[in-house]
Amino acid sequence: MRLCLSLTLALFCLTACTSMVPRKYLPEPITNETFTDPVKTVTIPLPVIATSPNEGITVGALTAFLLHNAKDEVSTLAAPQVNYNKYFGATFTLYGAFFPSPSRNWEFNLSKSTTINQDFEMKFRDKTLMDGKVEWYVFPYVYSDGSARFFGFQSNSLKDNETNYADEEYGITTTIGYDITPHLQIQFGERIRKVSIGRGAITSLPFIRDRYNQLLVPGINGFTAHAQKLAIIYNTLDSRDMPTSGIYIKASIESSFKALGSSADYRRYEAEVKGYLPLVEARYITVGRLVYNQTLGSRVPFLERSILGGENTLRGYGRNRFIDSSYFLLNLEERIRLFRWRLFNVNTDWELAPFIDLGAVMESLDKVETRNFEFNPGIGFRAVVRPNIVGRVDIGFGNEGPAVFVGLGYPF
């Protein structure tokens, strides 16, 4: 989100002010019983300067409101903003994140551009049911992105084949997890996704249907996915959002059936391992992730296949750069706390994170070749306000040049 770079810069801002607001003006869910009365509120007006490989440069302004609970932790974040991009015109956004307790949090984003782009979504997580043994997550959304790109399938898809389209979709994802033991959870998930493909905003590139057709690229005329997922998770991490130690292992299978409304029958298998090794009282944290993903079926829609590229996978490329039937991904980064600065009575960690992303798409793992792999070194800059907020800037380098991403939260 364009909000995120400005949040990272916020701690430098000298125009911030602190005020005490009576709780009666900040009803639930903005505040709750964990807040004092009056509520400490930090207001930060900021410029917005962001860039991404697909969207280009965005500029604008926002005001961030950080509400502190009785422990002086940032428990509520709200940020209205307005910005401008040459492809999408003016965009008006309201973002909010709420952390009423370690076991419950939710966030929303309401965004509308004058041209094509929009994003209306909410994420809600609750782990208070059955004495904390049941975890519920729900994510409804309506979304349009006029900067979406498609280059063709396989690892050797060429930059010269780049096309543009508008990814217009709506749907809902929900999961219910049950803790078998303190470290072992089984999850059941349901996902509905309705996708339409329209003309994008990048007129200098060909429209996707001017170069490809439904026979070559299933889903190019739109598609529906209705999938059910089963996962088993082993987790010893010391924090859900900002882990510093432990391991995380997940294996899952997801099935899509035409009989239940999907456009095609297919299955997706995924195995993921993440590890966090702290040194010198967590001033240095070595973090690694290894993922294998396989999609099996005929006529699988192109946006439902195995995809690499973007801020959380191969950070040297834009979103959805490489698409095929499977992928292998390795991410390594060293999170180095440069210093800890107490600002507005909140400890903020400033981190440097050199990283390496190594990944490839392929038909299947047994057909992978060394030349398929993309090697993306890079550097990340992070501002961490524990226990809830991470602002980050990641700069990755791929064969097509550098890519810059800004975001909230760690990439993995």
C-alpha positions as CSV (number, residue, x, y, z in Angstrom):
1,M,0.0,0.0,0.0
2,R,1.1,3.6,-0.7
3,L,0.4,4.3,2.9
4,C,3.3,2.2,4.1
5,L,6.3,4.2,2.9
6,S,4.9,7.2,4.6
7,L,4.4,5.3,7.8
8,T,8.1,4.3,7.6
9,L,9.0,8.0,7.2
10,A,6.6,9.0,10.0
11,L,9.1,8.6,12.7
12,F,11.3,11.3,11.2
13,C,8.4,13.8,11.0
14,L,8.6,16.9,13.1
15,T,5.1,18.0,12.5
16,A,3.5,15.2,14.6
17,C,1.5,16.2,17.6
18,T,0.1,14.3,20.6
19,S,-3.3,15.0,22.0
20,M,-5.6,13.4,24.7
21,V,-9.1,12.6,23.3
22,P,-12.0,11.6,25.6
23,R,-13.0,8.0,24.9
24,K,-16.6,9.0,24.3
25,Y,-15.5,10.4,21.0
26,L,-13.7,7.2,20.1
27,P,-16.3,4.4,20.6
28,E,-15.7,0.7,20.0
29,P,-14.2,-0.8,17.9
30,I,-11.9,2.3,17.6
31,T,-11.1,1.9,21.3
32,N,-12.1,-0.6,24.0
33,E,-11.5,-1.3,27.7
34,T,-7.7,-1.6,27.2
35,F,-7.5,2.2,26.6
36,T,-7.3,4.9,29.2
37,D,-9.6,7.8,29.3
38,P,-8.7,10.2,27.7
39,V,-6.9,8.3,24.9
40,K,-3.4,9.3,23.8
41,T,-3.6,10.0,20.1
42,V,-0.6,10.9,17.9
43,T,-1.4,12.7,14.7
44,I,1.1,12.7,11.8
45,P,0.5,14.6,8.5
46,L,2.7,13.1,5.8
47,P,3.6,13.3,2.1
48,V,3.1,10.0,0.2
49,I,5.8,9.0,-2.2
50,A,5.6,5.4,-3.5
51,T,6.6,3.4,-6.5
52,S,6.0,-0.2,-7.8
53,P,7.1,-2.0,-11.0
54,N,3.6,-2.2,-12.4
55,E,2.0,1.1,-11.2
56,G,5.0,3.5,-11.5
57,I,5.2,6.5,-9.2
58,T,2.5,7.7,-6.9
59,V,2.5,11.0,-4.9
60,G,0.0,12.4,-2.4
61,A,-0.6,13.1,1.3
62,L,-2.1,11.4,4.3
63,T,-2.8,11.9,8.0
64,A,-2.0,9.0,10.2
65,F,-3.8,8.7,13.6
66,L,-2.1,6.4,16.1
67,L,-4.1,5.6,19.2
68,H,-2.3,4.2,22.2
69,N,-3.7,1.8,24.8
70,A,-3.0,1.7,28.5
71,K,0.3,0.0,27.9
72,D,1.3,2.8,25.5
73,E,1.2,0.4,22.5
74,V,-0.2,1.5,19.2
75,S,-3.5,-0.5,19.3
76,T,-5.4,1.4,16.6
77,L,-4.2,3.0,13.3
78,A,-6.3,5.1,11.0
79,A,-5.1,6.8,7.9
80,P,-7.1,8.8,5.3
81,Q,-5.1,9.7,2.2
82,V,-5.4,11.2,-1.2
83,N,-2.8,10.6,-4.0
84,Y,-2.2,10.9,-7.7
85,N,-0.8,8.4,-10.3
86,K,-0.6,9.2,-14.0
87,Y,-2.4,6.0,-14.9
88,F,-5.2,6.1,-12.4
89,G,-5.7,9.7,-11.6
90,A,-6.7,10.7,-8.1
91,T,-7.2,8.0,-5.5
92,F,-9.0,8.4,-2.2
93,T,-8.3,5.9,0.6
94,L,-9.2,5.2,4.2
95,Y,-7.2,2.5,5.9
96,G,-7.7,1.2,9.5
97,A,-6.1,-1.4,11.6
98,F,-7.3,-2.5,15.0
99,F,-5.6,-4.7,17.6
100,P,-7.9,-4.9,20.6
101,S,-6.1,-8.0,22.0
102,P,-3.3,-10.4,21.0
103,S,-6.1,-12.9,20.1
104,R,-8.2,-10.6,17.9
105,N,-7.5,-8.1,15.2
106,W,-9.0,-6.7,12.1
107,E,-8.3,-4.2,9.4
108,F,-10.0,-2.6,6.4
109,N,-9.1,-0.7,3.3
110,L,-11.5,1.5,1.3
111,S,-9.9,2.9,-1.8
112,K,-11.3,4.3,-5.1
113,S,-9.5,5.9,-8.0
114,T,-10.9,8.1,-10.7
115,T,-9.7,5.5,-13.3
116,I,-10.3,1.7,-12.9
117,N,-8.6,1.0,-9.6
118,Q,-10.5,0.2,-6.4
119,D,-10.0,-1.9,-3.3
120,F,-12.6,-2.5,-0.7
121,E,-11.6,-5.2,1.7
122,M,-11.7,-6.3,5.4
123,K,-9.6,-8.9,7.2
124,F,-10.8,-10.2,10.5
125,R,-9.0,-12.7,12.8
126,D,-10.3,-14.1,16.1
127,K,-8.7,-16.7,18.3
128,T,-10.8,-16.4,21.4
129,L,-13.2,-19.3,20.7
130,M,-13.1,-22.5,22.8
131,D,-10.5,-21.0,25.2
132,G,-8.3,-20.1,22.3
133,K,-8.3,-23.5,20.6
134,V,-10.3,-22.3,17.6
135,E,-9.0,-19.6,15.2
136,W,-11.3,-17.9,12.7
137,Y,-10.2,-15.8,9.7
138,V,-12.4,-14.1,7.1
139,F,-11.4,-11.9,4.2
140,P,-14.1,-10.4,1.9
141,Y,-13.0,-8.1,-0.9
142,V,-13.9,-6.2,-4.1
143,Y,-10.9,-5.3,-6.1
144,S,-9.8,-3.8,-9.5
145,D,-6.2,-3.3,-10.6
146,G,-5.7,-1.7,-14.0
147,S,-1.9,-2.2,-13.9
148,A,-1.9,-6.1,-14.1
149,R,0.5,-7.7,-16.4
150,F,0.8,-11.1,-18.3
151,F,4.0,-12.2,-20.1
152,G,3.1,-15.8,-21.0
153,F,3.7,-19.1,-19.2
154,Q,6.9,-20.8,-18.1
155,S,10.2,-19.4,-16.7
156,N,11.4,-18.2,-20.1
157,S,8.5,-15.8,-20.7
158,L,9.9,-12.7,-22.4
159,K,9.7,-9.1,-21.4
160,D,8.8,-8.4,-25.1
161,N,5.6,-10.4,-24.6
162,E,4.4,-8.1,-21.8
163,T,0.6,-7.3,-21.9
164,N,-1.7,-5.3,-19.7
165,Y,-5.2,-5.8,-18.4
166,A,-7.5,-4.9,-15.6
167,D,-7.9,-7.6,-12.9
168,E,-11.4,-7.1,-11.7
169,E,-12.6,-9.4,-9.0
170,Y,-14.6,-10.0,-5.9
171,G,-14.7,-12.9,-3.4
172,I,-14.3,-14.1,0.1
173,T,-11.7,-16.4,1.8
174,T,-12.4,-17.9,5.2
175,T,-10.6,-20.5,7.4
176,I,-11.2,-22.2,10.7
177,G,-8.3,-23.7,12.5
178,Y,-8.3,-26.0,15.5
179,D,-5.3,-26.4,17.9
180,I,-4.7,-30.2,18.3
181,T,-1.8,-29.4,20.6
182,P,-0.2,-26.0,21.5
183,H,2.0,-26.2,18.4
184,L,-0.1,-28.2,16.0
185,Q,-3.1,-26.9,14.2
186,I,-5.5,-28.3,11.5
187,Q,-7.2,-25.8,9.2
188,F,-10.2,-26.0,7.0
189,G,-10.7,-23.3,4.4
190,E,-13.3,-22.1,1.8
191,R,-12.5,-19.7,-1.0
192,I,-14.8,-18.1,-3.6
193,R,-13.3,-15.9,-6.3
194,K,-15.0,-14.3,-9.3
195,V,-12.6,-12.7,-11.8
196,S,-13.3,-10.5,-14.9
197,I,-10.7,-9.4,-17.3
198,G,-11.0,-5.8,-18.6
199,R,-8.9,-3.3,-20.4
200,G,-6.1,-1.9,-18.3
201,A,-4.7,1.6,-17.8
202,I,-1.3,1.1,-19.4
203,T,-2.1,2.0,-23.0
204,S,1.5,1.7,-24.1
205,L,1.2,-2.1,-23.7
206,P,-1.0,-4.4,-25.7
207,F,-4.2,-5.6,-24.1
208,I,-3.9,-9.2,-23.1
209,R,-6.7,-10.4,-25.4
210,D,-5.1,-8.7,-28.4
211,R,-2.1,-11.1,-28.1
212,Y,-3.6,-14.2,-26.4
213,N,-6.8,-16.2,-26.6
214,Q,-8.9,-18.5,-24.3
215,L,-7.3,-21.6,-25.9
216,L,-3.8,-20.5,-25.1
217,V,-4.6,-18.8,-21.7
218,P,-7.5,-20.3,-19.8
219,G,-9.4,-17.7,-17.8
220,I,-8.5,-14.8,-20.1
221,N,-12.3,-14.2,-20.5
222,G,-12.8,-14.4,-16.8
223,F,-13.4,-17.3,-14.4
224,T,-14.9,-18.5,-11.1
225,A,-13.0,-20.4,-8.5
226,H,-14.7,-22.2,-5.6
227,A,-12.2,-24.1,-3.7
228,Q,-11.9,-26.0,-0.4
229,K,-8.6,-26.3,1.5
230,L,-7.2,-28.6,4.2
231,A,-3.9,-27.7,5.9
232,I,-1.8,-29.0,8.8
233,I,0.5,-26.5,10.6
234,Y,3.3,-27.0,13.1
235,N,4.2,-23.7,14.7
236,T,6.7,-22.8,17.4
237,L,7.0,-19.1,16.6
238,D,7.1,-16.6,19.5
239,S,4.8,-14.2,17.7
240,R,2.2,-14.4,15.0
241,D,3.0,-11.1,13.3
242,M,6.5,-10.3,14.3
243,P,8.3,-13.6,15.1
244,T,12.0,-13.5,16.3
245,S,12.5,-17.2,16.9
246,G,11.0,-20.6,16.1
247,I,9.9,-22.6,13.1
248,Y,6.7,-22.8,11.0
249,I,5.8,-25.8,8.8
250,K,2.7,-26.0,6.7
251,A,1.4,-28.6,4.3
252,S,-1.9,-28.0,2.4
253,I,-4.1,-29.3,-0.4
254,E,-6.8,-27.2,-2.1
255,S,-9.4,-28.6,-4.5
256,S,-11.6,-26.7,-7.0
257,F,-14.7,-28.5,-8.5
258,K,-16.8,-27.5,-11.4
259,A,-19.7,-29.2,-9.6
260,L,-19.5,-26.5,-6.9
261,G,-19.4,-23.6,-9.4
262,S,-15.7,-23.4,-10.4
263,S,-14.7,-22.9,-14.1
264,A,-12.5,-25.9,-14.0
265,D,-11.5,-28.9,-11.9
266,Y,-8.0,-28.7,-10.4
267,R,-5.9,-29.2,-7.2
268,R,-3.2,-27.3,-5.6
269,Y,-0.5,-28.7,-3.2
270,E,1.8,-26.6,-1.2
271,A,4.5,-27.2,1.4
272,E,6.2,-24.3,3.3
273,V,8.9,-24.2,5.9
274,K,10.0,-21.0,7.7
275,G,12.7,-20.6,10.4
276,Y,13.8,-17.7,12.6
277,L,17.2,-17.7,14.4
278,P,18.0,-14.8,16.7
279,L,21.5,-13.8,17.8
280,V,22.8,-11.1,20.2
281,E,19.4,-10.7,22.0
282,A,17.5,-10.7,18.7
283,R,19.6,-7.8,17.3
284,Y,20.3,-10.1,14.4
285,I,17.6,-12.4,13.1
286,T,18.4,-14.9,10.3
287,V,15.1,-15.7,8.5
288,G,14.6,-18.3,5.8
289,R,11.6,-19.6,3.9
290,L,11.3,-22.6,1.5
291,V,8.1,-23.2,-0.5
292,Y,7.0,-25.7,-3.1
293,N,3.7,-25.2,-4.9
294,Q,2.1,-27.5,-7.5
295,T,-1.2,-27.0,-9.4
296,L,-2.6,-30.0,-11.2
297,G,-5.5,-30.0,-13.7
298,S,-6.6,-29.2,-17.2
299,R,-7.7,-25.7,-18.3
300,V,-6.6,-24.1,-15.0
301,P,-7.3,-20.3,-15.1
302,F,-4.0,-18.5,-15.5
303,L,-4.4,-16.5,-12.2
304,E,-5.1,-19.8,-10.3
305,R,-1.8,-21.4,-11.3
306,S,1.5,-21.2,-9.5
307,I,2.8,-17.6,-9.6
308,L,6.0,-15.9,-8.6
309,G,6.9,-12.2,-8.6
310,G,6.0,-9.3,-6.3
311,E,6.7,-8.0,-2.8
312,N,6.4,-11.3,-1.0
313,T,8.1,-13.8,-3.4
314,L,10.6,-12.6,-6.1
315,R,11.2,-9.0,-5.1
316,G,13.2,-8.3,-8.2
317,Y,10.0,-8.4,-10.4
318,G,6.5,-7.1,-10.4
319,R,3.5,-9.0,-9.3
320,N,2.6,-12.2,-11.3
321,R,5.7,-12.0,-13.4
322,F,6.2,-15.8,-13.8
323,I,3.3,-18.3,-14.1
324,D,3.3,-22.1,-14.7
325,S,2.0,-25.3,-13.1
326,S,4.4,-25.2,-10.1
327,Y,7.1,-23.2,-8.4
328,F,10.0,-23.5,-6.1
329,L,11.0,-20.6,-3.9
330,L,13.7,-19.8,-1.4
331,N,13.9,-16.6,0.6
332,L,16.8,-15.7,2.9
333,E,17.2,-12.4,4.8
334,E,19.1,-11.0,7.7
335,R,17.1,-8.6,9.8
336,I,19.6,-6.3,11.6
337,R,18.4,-3.9,14.2
338,L,20.4,-0.8,13.7
339,F,19.1,1.1,16.7
340,R,16.0,1.4,18.9
341,W,14.5,4.8,19.2
342,R,11.8,5.8,21.8
343,L,9.5,8.2,20.1
344,F,6.1,9.3,21.5
345,N,6.9,6.9,24.4
346,V,6.9,4.0,22.0
347,N,10.0,1.8,21.2
348,T,10.7,1.7,17.5
349,D,13.2,-0.6,16.0
350,W,15.0,0.5,12.8
351,E,16.1,-2.5,10.8
352,L,18.3,-3.2,7.7
353,A,17.5,-6.4,5.9
354,P,19.8,-7.6,3.1
355,F,18.0,-10.5,1.3
356,I,18.3,-13.1,-1.4
357,D,15.2,-14.4,-3.3
358,L,15.8,-17.5,-5.4
359,G,12.8,-19.1,-7.3
360,A,11.6,-20.7,-10.5
361,V,8.4,-21.8,-12.1
362,M,8.2,-25.1,-14.0
363,E,5.7,-27.7,-15.1
364,S,6.7,-29.9,-12.2
365,L,9.6,-30.2,-9.7
366,D,11.3,-33.1,-11.6
367,K,11.5,-31.0,-14.7
368,V,13.3,-28.0,-13.1
369,E,16.6,-26.9,-14.6
370,T,19.2,-24.6,-13.2
371,R,18.6,-22.0,-15.9
372,N,15.0,-21.7,-14.8
373,F,15.9,-20.0,-11.6
374,E,15.8,-16.3,-10.9
375,F,18.3,-14.9,-8.5
376,N,17.1,-11.6,-6.8
377,P,19.4,-10.0,-4.3
378,G,18.3,-6.9,-2.5
379,I,18.1,-4.7,0.5
380,G,15.2,-3.9,2.9
381,F,14.5,-1.0,5.3
382,R,12.1,-1.6,8.1
383,A,10.5,0.5,10.9
384,V,9.0,-1.8,13.6
385,V,6.6,-0.6,16.2
386,R,6.0,-3.7,18.4
387,P,3.8,-5.6,18.8
388,N,1.7,-4.8,15.8
389,I,3.1,-2.5,13.0
390,V,5.9,-2.9,10.5
391,G,6.5,-0.4,7.7
392,R,9.0,-1.6,5.0
393,V,10.7,-0.7,1.8
394,D,12.3,-3.5,-0.2
395,I,14.5,-3.0,-3.2
396,G,15.1,-6.1,-5.3
397,F,17.3,-6.6,-8.4
398,G,16.3,-8.9,-11.2
399,N,17.3,-9.4,-14.8
400,E,14.9,-6.7,-15.9
401,G,16.2,-4.1,-13.6
402,P,15.4,-3.0,-10.0
403,A,12.0,-3.2,-8.4
404,V,10.9,-1.2,-5.3
405,F,8.1,-2.2,-3.0
406,V,6.6,-0.6,0.0
407,G,4.3,-2.3,2.4
408,L,3.0,-3.1,5.9
409,G,4.1,-6.2,7.6
410,Y,7.1,-8.5,7.0
411,P,7.2,-10.3,3.6
412,F,7.3,-13.6,5.4
